[in-house]
Amino acid sequence: MKTLLTLVTLCLFAFASLAQSSNVVDEANAWLTTVDAGKYEESWEQAGGYFQSAISQAEWVDALNNARSPLGELLSRVVTESTEHDSLPGVPDSHYTIMIFESQFEHLEAAKETVTLVNEASNWHVVGYFIAPGH
């Protein structure tokens, strides 16, 4: 009976971890979809508090108009890496997930998008975004 209880407990922990992983992927994809739609103001509003304190909405919109708009429509995006961290340089300690996407756009065949999310009050919020030509 004790072995069965241990197995059930382990399965519950594994399920909770998978659910959390699914939530962070869903949040990253939802936020990226907002960016893909050119809703840059809205993407800033959906971002985490640290993000909003680091860059004004007007600066964010300007940055994406310069960096993201010229790429055109998204053609494909696949998560290639996801790592969890309790601390990152230059930001308060918290629970972070860094996701790397290999993406293809209308005017950029290979791109690498890095999205950093933080768990704030049991919800995932984007606190960092970087896009660069891929390999």
N, C-alpha and C positions, 0 to 999 in steps of 0.2 A: 504494500500500500504506500509506503514511504517513497519507493522508487517511482511509482506512478505519479504521486504528488509532485516529485521533483521534475519529472518529465513534463507534466502539465505546466508547471511554473516556468520551465525553460521555454516551452512553446509559446507561452503568453509573452515572455520577454522578447522572443524573436518576432512575434507578431507585432508588438508595440514598436519595435525598432523598424520593421518594414513599413508600418503605417507612418511613422515619423519620416522615414526616407521618402515615401510616396508624397507626403505633404510638402516637403521641401522641393521636390522635383516639380510638383504641381504649381507651387508658388513661383518658382523660377520661370517656368514656361508661361504662366499667366502674365507675369511682369514683362517678359520678353515679347509676348504677343502685343501688349500695349505699346511697347517701343516700336515693334514692327509696323503697327498701324499708324505710326507718326503721332501718337498721343503722348508727346513728351512731357507736357505739363502734368498729365494724369500719372505718368510713370513716376514723376517726382513725388506726387502726393501719395502714391502707394508705397514708396520707399520707407525705410526705417528712419527713426529719429536721428541717428548719428549721420546718416547720409544727408538728411535735410539740413543739419547744422553745419555740415562741411561744405555745401555748395548751395547757392540760392537757386530758386526755380528758374529764374531768367538765365543764369549761367549754365544750368543744366540743359535747358532748351537750346541755347546757343551752341553748346558743346555737341549735342546730338545732331543739330542741323548741319554742323561742319563734319562730323565723323560718321554718322549713321545714314543720313538722308542720301548722300551720293552713292551709296551701295545699291540702292534700288530694292526691289522686292526680295524677300527671303525665299530661297528655293528649297533648302533643306537645313535641318539642325539636329544633331545627335549628341547626347551626353557621352563624353569619352572618359571623364574622370570626376569623382566626387570624394572630397576628403572633409573630415570633421576636425575642428580645432576648438580648444578652450581658451586660447589666446592667440592674438595676431599682433604684429608690430604696429604701434601707433594708435591702437584702439583699445577701449576698455575690455577687460576679460569678460567673456560671455561664451555662449555656445554658437559657434559659427560653422557653416558649411560652404566650402568653395567648390563650385561646379564649373567644369570646363566643357565647352561645346565646340564641336567642329561644325562649321556652318558654311553654307554656300549662298551667295546673293547674286542678283541679276548682274551686277557690275564687279563682283569679286568672287572668283571661282573657289577660293579656299580662305576661310577666316577662322580665327580662334576667338571665341567669346568666353570671358571669365566673369562669372557672377558670384558674388559673395553675399550670403544671407546670414542673418542673425535671428535667433529665437528670442523674441521680445514678448513677454506675457503669454507664453504658449502659442504664439503665432510667428511664422517665418516672414521676414521682411528683407528686401534687398538693401544692402548697405555698400555695395560696390559693383561697378561694371567696367569692363575693359574689353575693347575689341581691337584686334590686330590681324594683319594678313597671316594666313596659315601656311602650312608647308605642303 
